[in-house]
Structure formats: structure tokens, C-alpha cells
Amino acid sequence: AGLLAKKANELGLLRKPWVKSSFAPGSKVARLYLEEAGLLPELEKLGFGIVAYACTTCNGMSGALDPKIQQEIIDRDLYATAVLSGNRNFDGRIHPYAKQAFLASPALVVAYAIAGTVRFDIEKDALGYDRDGNPVTLKDLWPSDEEIDAIVGEYVRPEQFKQVYIPMFDLDAVAKAESPLYDWRPQSTYIRRAPYWEGTMAAERALKAMRPLAILPDNITTDHLSPSNAIMLDSAAGEYLHKMGLPEEDFNSYATHRGDHLTAQRATLANPKLFNEMVRDEQGEVVQGSLARVEPEGEVMRMWEAIETYMERKQPLIIIAGADYGQGSSRDWAAKGVALAGVEAIVAEGFERIHRTNLVGMGVMPLQFEEGTTRHTLKLDGTETYDVEGKPAPGAMLTLVIHRANGESERVPVHCRLDTAEEVSVYSAGGVLQRFAKDFLESGTEATV
């Protein structure tokens, strides 16, 4: 990428003015060898200055768009896209107004910034024009293997890695705290005392009279369940942070507030790309958005307001879903959020492995429909209430009792997805944190400072 930027600068090419660009290498070592090779200034000339290290752009943390450009996108409903060299491109992940995101090599990211569009053939069409008006294509800028090997051989050295990483493990250089106990700050929106031993989280899951918070389609990702991207002012989390006195430019992303449950839980099912099949228009089409329908009133509202309504009523909840529920990042808040909302069970056609484990760890029961049974075959519309009968055990068949609004009931066999005896033990304790606390107290171990 640095070599491509150098050639582009030599030819007088520029990043298009409507393109937002940023550079967030995975390691501080990258800065050292790029500076020594003289390539960092070349990247900076094209707008790729270092803004942070590690998780940034692919976690929705590359910063706000220019307000004028963002308003133009909104007013004209423009199909804005992102191109990044990260490893995530879920809907809305990079930025709420980037309708699509494409993964590419770092060099191609620089090339697309020069072109200013993805609607062209990058192998054949011109990225731009040099000072003399001649077209410049990708092959004119692409560095050879020999050029890359020469830079790596001369400027990437073991000493740079030692310089960055050895001090990280020099614990004697760190000042010791006066107390081992954290001094909780009530106004903090980043770190707050966790509620996992209080309220509904401390109560036994009865799995009775549960109402559906959402009926979801196939391929629900953890980004649907708890997005990590930038927090917008008109979102539930944004409104909360505004009330807490934070200016909008300091909202940051959902991921950065994961230590404050009052902010993070407002991200639950807050993805604007969500399709909750309980929310439909007059033609019966599912409406896209972070929406829910509160029962028994049938009132449609924003997902967070629905969660608050059910929390005030102490209403136990359930989520019904299709296949591959919970795929994507192994995000802790995808399980924490629904647990704090009062969801006691998830019934799906299938689960992603890591997310299923996280649900168990938060005391949420994962249940799987038998092959051929789906939300569609059962004709579920969200007006039902649900019970679960049977004793949880690895491989056990439990019964999902569906109580319909017309007074009829239906009994549906479901697989208990507590897959091991250890998971049954964790779930029975209320979750992994409750299990740890229980084991610690029963051991009689004294905490020492």
C-alpha cells in the first residue's frame, strides 16, 4: 500500500474529496518500518494517516463522516459503500450509512480511494489521470514482488518488534494501585458495576409464559444481535449518552462502551438492518429496522422501548429464529444483551457454535427445532406465549408449549442444546459468573490482598 501510494503521488494522483480514509495498522511496529522506509508520509499525502491501532475500521470506529457528505447521503438516499482491509463486512458494521462494505488488500483500498467509486473495472479502467492528463490504471501503480521484497528486507527488522512488545510485559514499571478494589464512578459511560448477580439475572429461569421479543429469519449474526459500530444520536444508546452529558463527537462506538451495561444493552437488536418478522406493513411485508411489537397490545415501537416495557412488566421473553443463529463475531454482548432484556430461551433451527456457548454462559437456554420444523411450519406470528417443559440434559428432548391467542395450544418437541454435563451445571447455576461465585463461596477460600 505504501509503495502504491508513493507511485500515485509521483504521478500527481489524489484521493477523491468525497472519500473518507483512515489507516489503523494492527501493530505499532507498522509505524516504525513505514517511517524508516519513507512510506508513511506517502500514505499520509493520500489521506491515510494513522488514526489508531488494531480494531478500528472493521469495528465501526474510524470516526464520523463529514457532516455535509453525510447529509447528502441521507437527502439523496445515496448508495454509499466502504472498502477496507479488515475482516468484517456485515451490514451497517463499518458505518450506519455505508450500505455495503467490500474487503480488499491494503493496496487496493488505497487504489479505490483514488478512484472514488467501486462502480468500475479496477483491472482495466483508469483510477485517475496524471499531471499531463494521461489515464493511470492499477497496473501502472502496482509494485512488483522485487520492490516489496526489497522494502521488507531492508526495513522490517526483529528489533522493531522487541522495541514495541517487550515494554508491554515489564510489569515492574507499572505503578501499583492503592486498593485492589475498583472505585466505581456513577457518571461513567465506559465502566460500570455489572448487574449480573442482581434482579432477573439472579432469579431462576422458570421458562413459563414467555412472550416473543422477536421472530427472526435465517443467518442472524451477532452484529444483528448487538452491533459494535458507531453510535448515532438518534439511537437509544445515543439518546442515553446525550442525557449523560456526552457530546455527539465523543459517543464513540458500541464496542468501546461494553463495560457499561446501561449503554451496551441499548445496542440489543439495534441493528438498522434487522428484520423482525413480527413487524409488518399493511401489505404484510416485514419492515426493516430495530423494531418490535409489544404484546398483547400489538403496538409497534423501537426495540429498546419494547425491551424497557417488558422489563418494567418483569415479562419473561423468548426469541424464535431460523437457521445459523448467532454467526459472525463471538461477541459477548450478543448474549449479554438478550439476557439482561429478560430473554430466557432462544429457539432456532440451528446455532453457531461459539454463540450457543455464550448463551449458556449467560443463563439463556438454547433450544433447537427438529428437522423440518420451523417458525413458518408452526405459523408463528408473535401473539403466542411459550412454556418449556422437561428436565434439561445433554441430548434431551424438551417440549415447547405454544399457547396461541385463540386459546389453542400446541406441543412441539425441541432439542435441548446444553450439550455437556458441564453446560447443564453452568446453566442451572444461572450462568458462568453465577457458577464461579457459587463455587468460590462454597470452597471457603478467603480473598487476600
C-alpha positions as CSV (number, residue, x, y, z in Angstrom):
1,A,0.0,0.0,0.0
2,G,2.8,2.4,0.8
3,L,4.6,1.7,-2.5
4,L,1.4,2.1,-4.4
5,A,0.8,5.4,-2.6
6,K,4.3,6.6,-3.5
7,K,3.8,5.9,-7.2
8,A,0.4,7.6,-7.1
9,N,1.9,10.7,-5.5
10,E,4.7,10.8,-8.1
11,L,2.1,10.9,-10.8
12,G,0.1,13.6,-9.1
13,L,-3.0,11.5,-8.2
14,L,-5.2,12.5,-5.3
15,R,-7.8,10.8,-3.1
16,K,-11.2,11.9,-4.2
17,P,-12.5,14.6,-1.9
18,W,-15.7,12.8,-1.0
19,V,-13.8,9.7,0.2
20,K,-13.2,9.3,4.0
21,S,-10.0,7.5,4.6
22,S,-8.1,6.2,7.6
23,F,-5.2,3.9,8.5
24,A,-5.3,1.7,11.6
25,P,-2.4,-0.9,11.5
26,G,-2.7,-3.9,13.7
27,S,0.6,-3.1,15.4
28,K,2.7,-0.1,16.3
29,V,5.6,-1.9,14.6
30,A,4.0,-0.9,11.3
31,R,4.6,2.7,12.0
32,L,8.3,2.1,12.7
33,Y,9.0,0.3,9.4
34,L,6.8,2.5,7.3
35,E,8.5,5.6,8.8
36,E,12.0,4.2,8.2
37,A,11.1,3.2,4.7
38,G,9.8,6.7,4.0
39,L,6.4,5.3,3.1
40,L,4.2,6.7,5.9
41,P,4.4,10.3,4.5
42,E,3.3,8.9,1.1
43,L,0.2,7.3,2.7
44,E,-0.5,10.5,4.6
45,K,-0.4,12.6,1.4
46,L,-3.4,10.5,0.2
47,G,-5.3,10.8,3.5
48,F,-4.2,7.6,5.1
49,G,-2.7,8.9,8.3
50,I,-2.6,6.6,11.3
51,V,-5.7,7.2,13.5
52,A,-5.4,4.2,15.9
53,Y,-4.1,0.7,16.2
54,A,-5.8,-2.7,16.0
55,C,-9.6,-2.9,16.0
56,T,-10.8,0.3,14.4
57,T,-12.4,0.5,10.9
58,C,-13.9,-3.0,10.8
59,N,-15.3,-2.4,14.3
60,G,-17.1,0.8,13.2
61,M,-14.6,3.0,15.0
62,S,-13.0,5.0,12.1
63,G,-14.9,8.2,13.1
64,A,-17.7,10.3,11.7
65,L,-18.3,11.3,8.1
66,D,-18.1,14.9,7.1
67,P,-21.5,16.3,8.2
68,K,-22.2,17.8,4.7
69,I,-21.4,14.5,3.0
70,Q,-23.5,12.5,5.5
71,Q,-26.4,14.8,5.0
72,E,-26.1,14.4,1.2
73,I,-26.2,10.7,1.6
74,I,-29.4,11.0,3.6
75,D,-31.1,13.5,1.5
76,R,-30.4,11.8,-1.8
77,D,-30.5,8.2,-0.4
78,L,-27.1,7.6,-2.0
79,Y,-25.7,4.0,-2.0
80,A,-22.5,4.7,-0.1
81,T,-20.0,1.9,0.2
82,A,-16.9,1.1,2.2
83,V,-13.7,-0.7,1.1
84,L,-11.5,-1.9,3.9
85,S,-8.7,-4.3,4.6
86,G,-10.2,-5.5,7.8
87,N,-12.0,-8.8,8.4
88,R,-15.7,-7.8,8.8
89,N,-18.2,-6.5,6.3
90,F,-21.6,-7.1,7.9
91,D,-24.4,-4.7,7.0
92,G,-24.0,-1.4,8.8
93,R,-20.9,-2.6,10.6
94,I,-18.4,-0.1,9.1
95,H,-20.7,2.9,9.3
96,P,-24.5,3.1,9.6
97,Y,-24.6,5.0,6.2
98,A,-22.4,2.5,4.4
99,K,-24.9,0.3,2.8
100,Q,-22.3,-2.2,1.7
101,A,-18.7,-3.0,2.5
102,F,-16.1,-4.8,0.4
103,L,-13.0,-6.5,1.8
104,A,-9.7,-5.8,-0.1
105,S,-6.0,-5.8,0.3
106,P,-4.5,-2.6,1.8
107,A,-3.1,-1.6,-1.6
108,L,-6.5,-2.0,-3.2
109,V,-8.1,0.2,-0.5
110,V,-5.7,3.0,-1.5
111,A,-6.5,2.4,-5.2
112,Y,-10.2,2.6,-4.6
113,A,-9.8,5.9,-2.6
114,I,-8.1,7.4,-5.6
115,A,-10.8,6.2,-7.9
116,G,-13.6,7.3,-5.5
117,T,-16.0,4.6,-6.6
118,V,-16.5,0.9,-6.8
119,R,-18.6,1.1,-9.9
120,F,-15.8,0.4,-12.4
121,D,-13.5,-2.4,-13.6
122,I,-10.4,-1.8,-11.4
123,E,-8.3,-4.1,-13.5
124,K,-8.9,-2.2,-16.8
125,D,-10.4,1.2,-16.1
126,A,-8.5,4.4,-15.2
127,L,-8.2,5.2,-11.5
128,G,-7.4,8.8,-12.4
129,Y,-5.2,10.9,-14.6
130,D,-1.6,12.2,-14.2
131,R,-0.5,15.8,-14.5
132,D,-0.4,15.5,-18.3
133,G,-3.9,14.1,-18.5
134,N,-2.8,10.6,-19.2
135,P,-5.0,7.8,-17.8
136,V,-3.5,5.8,-14.9
137,T,-4.6,2.2,-14.3
138,L,-3.9,-0.2,-11.4
139,K,-1.1,-1.9,-13.2
140,D,0.7,1.5,-13.5
141,L,0.8,1.7,-9.7
142,W,1.1,-1.9,-8.6
143,P,4.5,-2.6,-7.1
144,S,6.5,-5.6,-8.2
145,D,7.4,-8.5,-6.0
146,E,11.0,-7.4,-6.1
147,E,10.1,-3.9,-4.9
148,I,8.1,-5.3,-2.0
149,D,10.9,-7.8,-1.0
150,A,13.5,-5.1,-1.1
151,I,11.5,-2.9,1.3
152,V,10.7,-5.8,3.7
153,G,14.3,-7.0,3.6
154,E,15.8,-3.6,4.5
155,Y,13.2,-2.0,6.8
156,V,11.3,-4.8,8.7
157,R,13.6,-6.0,11.5
158,P,13.2,-8.0,14.7
159,E,14.4,-5.1,16.8
160,Q,11.3,-3.1,15.9
161,F,9.1,-5.8,17.4
162,K,11.2,-6.0,20.5
163,Q,11.0,-2.2,20.9
164,V,7.2,-2.3,20.9
165,Y,6.4,-5.5,22.7
166,I,9.0,-6.1,25.4
167,P,8.0,-3.0,27.4
168,M,4.4,-4.2,27.4
169,F,5.4,-7.1,29.7
170,D,7.6,-5.1,32.1
171,L,5.1,-5.1,35.0
172,D,7.6,-3.7,37.4
173,A,7.4,-0.4,35.5
174,V,3.7,-0.1,36.3
175,A,2.6,1.8,39.5
176,K,0.6,-0.3,41.9
177,A,-2.9,0.8,42.8
178,E,-3.6,1.9,46.4
179,S,-6.5,-0.6,46.6
180,P,-7.3,-3.8,44.7
181,L,-11.0,-2.7,44.7
182,Y,-12.2,-0.5,41.7
183,D,-13.5,2.9,42.6
184,W,-16.8,2.8,40.6
185,R,-17.8,6.2,39.1
186,P,-21.6,6.6,38.8
187,Q,-21.3,9.0,35.8
188,S,-19.0,6.8,33.8
189,T,-20.4,5.5,30.5
190,Y,-17.4,3.2,29.9
191,I,-17.1,1.1,33.1
192,R,-20.0,0.5,35.5
193,R,-20.6,-2.1,38.2
194,A,-22.1,-5.1,36.4
195,P,-25.7,-6.3,37.3
196,Y,-25.2,-10.0,36.6
197,W,-25.9,-11.0,40.2
198,E,-29.0,-8.8,40.6
199,G,-32.6,-8.7,39.5
200,T,-33.8,-11.1,36.9
201,M,-30.2,-12.2,36.3
202,A,-30.2,-13.6,39.9
203,A,-33.7,-15.2,39.6
204,E,-34.4,-18.7,38.4
205,R,-35.5,-19.1,34.8
206,A,-38.9,-20.6,35.0
207,L,-39.3,-20.8,31.2
208,K,-43.0,-20.1,31.6
209,A,-45.4,-17.6,30.0
210,M,-42.6,-16.2,27.8
211,R,-43.6,-13.7,25.1
212,P,-41.5,-13.4,21.9
213,L,-39.3,-10.3,21.7
214,A,-38.6,-11.1,18.1
215,I,-39.2,-13.8,15.4
216,L,-36.1,-13.7,13.2
217,P,-35.0,-15.1,9.8
218,D,-32.0,-17.3,8.9
219,N,-28.4,-16.1,9.2
220,I,-28.8,-13.7,12.2
221,T,-25.3,-12.5,13.0
222,T,-24.0,-11.2,16.3
223,D,-23.9,-7.9,14.6
224,H,-27.7,-8.0,14.3
225,L,-28.0,-9.0,18.0
226,S,-25.6,-6.4,19.3
227,P,-23.9,-4.1,16.8
228,S,-20.4,-2.7,17.5
229,N,-20.4,0.2,15.1
230,A,-20.6,4.0,15.6
231,I,-23.4,5.2,18.0
232,M,-25.8,7.7,16.3
233,L,-27.5,10.5,18.2
234,D,-31.0,9.2,17.3
235,S,-30.3,5.7,18.6
236,A,-31.3,4.6,22.1
237,A,-27.7,4.5,23.2
238,G,-27.1,7.9,21.6
239,E,-30.0,9.4,23.4
240,Y,-28.8,7.9,26.7
241,L,-25.2,9.2,26.2
242,H,-26.6,12.7,25.3
243,K,-28.6,12.7,28.6
244,M,-25.4,11.7,30.4
245,G,-23.8,14.9,29.1
246,L,-21.6,13.4,26.4
247,P,-21.2,15.5,23.2
248,E,-22.0,13.6,20.0
249,E,-18.4,13.6,18.8
250,D,-17.4,11.6,21.9
251,F,-20.1,8.9,21.5
252,N,-17.6,6.5,20.0
253,S,-18.8,3.0,19.2
254,Y,-20.9,0.4,21.0
255,A,-17.8,-1.8,21.3
256,T,-16.0,0.8,23.4
257,H,-18.9,1.0,25.9
258,R,-19.1,-2.7,26.5
259,G,-18.0,-2.2,30.2
260,D,-21.1,-0.1,30.8
261,H,-24.2,-2.2,30.6
262,L,-26.5,0.9,30.6
263,T,-25.0,1.9,27.2
264,A,-24.2,-1.6,25.8
265,Q,-27.6,-3.1,26.5
266,R,-29.3,-0.4,24.4
267,A,-27.5,-2.0,21.4
268,T,-29.5,-5.1,21.8
269,L,-31.1,-5.9,18.4
270,A,-30.4,-2.3,17.5
271,N,-29.0,-3.0,14.0
272,P,-30.9,-1.0,11.4
273,K,-30.7,-3.9,9.0
274,L,-32.7,-6.2,11.3
275,F,-35.8,-7.9,10.0
276,N,-38.1,-8.8,12.9
277,E,-40.9,-10.9,11.3
278,M,-43.4,-9.7,14.0
279,V,-43.3,-6.2,12.4
280,R,-45.0,-5.9,9.0
281,D,-46.5,-3.2,6.9
282,E,-50.1,-3.1,5.6
283,Q,-49.1,-5.4,2.7
284,G,-47.8,-8.0,5.1
285,E,-44.1,-7.3,4.2
286,V,-41.6,-7.4,7.0
287,V,-40.3,-3.9,7.9
288,Q,-36.6,-3.5,8.2
289,G,-35.2,-1.8,11.3
290,S,-34.6,-2.2,15.0
291,L,-38.3,-2.6,15.7
292,A,-40.5,-4.8,17.9
293,R,-44.2,-5.3,18.6
294,V,-45.3,-5.3,22.2
295,E,-47.9,-7.8,23.1
296,P,-50.7,-8.2,24.0
297,E,-51.4,-4.6,22.8
298,G,-49.8,-5.2,19.4
299,E,-48.1,-1.8,19.5
300,V,-45.0,-1.4,17.3
301,M,-42.1,0.6,18.7
302,R,-38.4,0.8,18.7
303,M,-36.7,-2.4,20.0
304,W,-35.2,-0.7,23.1
305,E,-38.5,0.8,24.1
306,A,-40.1,-2.6,23.8
307,I,-37.4,-4.1,26.0
308,E,-37.9,-1.4,28.6
309,T,-41.6,-2.1,28.5
310,Y,-41.2,-5.8,29.1
311,M,-38.5,-5.2,31.8
312,E,-40.9,-2.9,33.7
313,R,-43.6,-5.7,33.5
314,K,-41.0,-8.3,34.5
315,Q,-42.2,-10.2,31.5
316,P,-40.0,-13.3,30.6
317,L,-39.1,-13.3,26.9
318,I,-38.2,-15.8,24.2
319,I,-36.7,-15.3,20.7
320,I,-37.7,-17.6,17.8
321,A,-35.2,-17.8,14.9
322,G,-34.2,-19.7,11.7
323,A,-31.0,-21.4,10.8
324,D,-27.4,-20.4,11.7
325,Y,-28.4,-18.1,14.6
326,G,-25.5,-16.2,16.1
327,Q,-23.0,-16.5,13.3
328,G,-20.1,-14.0,12.9
329,S,-18.0,-12.4,15.7
330,S,-18.0,-14.2,19.0
331,R,-19.4,-11.0,20.7
332,D,-20.1,-11.3,24.4
333,W,-22.8,-8.7,24.3
334,A,-24.8,-10.6,21.7
335,A,-25.6,-13.0,24.6
336,K,-25.4,-10.4,27.5
337,G,-27.9,-8.0,25.9
338,V,-30.7,-10.5,25.4
339,A,-30.1,-12.0,28.9
340,L,-30.4,-8.5,30.5
341,A,-33.5,-7.9,28.4
342,G,-35.2,-10.9,30.1
343,V,-34.9,-13.4,27.3
344,E,-34.9,-16.9,28.9
345,A,-34.7,-19.1,25.8
346,I,-33.8,-19.0,22.2
347,V,-35.5,-21.5,19.9
348,A,-33.8,-21.7,16.5
349,E,-33.3,-24.2,13.6
350,G,-29.6,-24.1,14.3
351,F,-26.9,-22.3,16.3
352,E,-23.4,-21.0,15.6
353,R,-21.1,-22.9,18.0
354,I,-19.4,-20.1,19.9
355,H,-22.6,-18.0,20.3
356,R,-24.5,-21.0,21.6
357,T,-21.8,-21.4,24.3
358,N,-22.1,-17.7,25.2
359,L,-25.8,-18.1,25.6
360,V,-25.3,-20.9,28.1
361,G,-22.7,-18.8,29.9
362,M,-25.3,-16.1,30.4
363,G,-28.0,-18.4,31.6
364,V,-30.1,-18.4,28.4
365,M,-31.5,-21.8,27.2
366,P,-30.7,-22.7,23.6
367,L,-33.3,-25.0,22.1
368,Q,-33.3,-26.4,18.5
369,F,-36.3,-27.3,16.4
370,E,-36.4,-30.8,14.9
371,E,-35.5,-31.1,11.3
372,G,-38.4,-29.9,9.2
373,T,-40.0,-27.8,12.0
374,T,-39.7,-24.0,11.6
375,R,-41.4,-20.8,12.6
376,H,-43.1,-21.0,9.2
377,T,-44.5,-24.6,9.6
378,L,-45.8,-23.6,13.0
379,K,-47.4,-20.4,11.7
380,L,-46.0,-18.3,14.5
381,D,-46.9,-14.6,14.4
382,G,-45.8,-13.3,17.8
383,T,-49.1,-13.2,19.6
384,E,-48.3,-16.5,21.3
385,T,-46.9,-17.2,24.8
386,Y,-44.5,-20.1,25.3
387,D,-43.6,-22.6,28.0
388,V,-40.8,-25.1,28.1
389,E,-41.4,-28.5,29.8
390,G,-38.9,-31.2,30.7
391,K,-35.6,-31.6,32.5
392,P,-32.6,-30.1,30.8
393,A,-29.9,-32.6,30.0
394,P,-27.3,-33.2,27.2
395,G,-29.2,-34.5,24.2
396,A,-32.6,-34.4,25.9
397,M,-35.8,-33.7,24.1
398,L,-37.9,-31.0,25.8
399,T,-41.3,-29.7,24.9
400,L,-42.1,-26.2,23.7
401,V,-45.7,-25.5,24.5
402,I,-47.2,-22.8,22.3
403,H,-50.2,-21.0,23.7
404,R,-52.0,-19.3,20.8
405,A,-54.1,-16.1,21.1
406,N,-57.3,-18.1,20.1
407,G,-56.9,-20.3,23.2
408,E,-55.4,-23.3,21.4
409,S,-52.1,-24.9,22.5
410,E,-49.6,-26.9,20.6
411,R,-46.8,-29.1,21.9
412,V,-43.6,-29.2,19.9
413,P,-40.5,-31.3,20.6
414,V,-37.2,-29.4,20.7
415,H,-33.6,-30.4,21.3
416,C,-32.0,-29.2,24.5
417,R,-28.7,-27.6,23.3
418,L,-27.0,-27.9,26.6
419,D,-24.5,-30.3,25.0
420,T,-22.5,-31.4,28.0
421,A,-23.0,-32.0,31.7
422,E,-20.7,-29.0,32.5
423,E,-23.1,-26.8,30.4
424,V,-26.1,-28.1,32.3
425,S,-24.2,-27.2,35.6
426,V,-23.4,-23.7,34.3
427,Y,-27.0,-23.1,33.1
428,S,-28.5,-24.5,36.4
429,A,-26.4,-22.0,38.4
430,G,-27.7,-19.1,36.3
431,G,-24.7,-18.7,34.1
432,V,-20.9,-18.9,34.2
433,L,-20.5,-15.9,36.5
434,Q,-23.0,-17.2,39.0
435,R,-21.4,-20.6,38.8
436,F,-18.0,-19.1,39.6
437,A,-19.3,-17.1,42.5
438,K,-21.1,-20.2,43.9
439,D,-18.0,-22.4,43.6
440,F,-15.9,-19.7,45.2
441,L,-18.2,-19.2,48.2
442,E,-18.6,-23.0,48.7
443,S,-14.8,-23.5,48.6
444,G,-14.4,-21.3,51.7
445,T,-11.5,-19.6,50.1
446,E,-10.6,-16.2,51.6
447,A,-9.8,-13.3,49.4
448,T,-6.4,-11.9,50.1
449,V,-4.8,-8.6,49.1
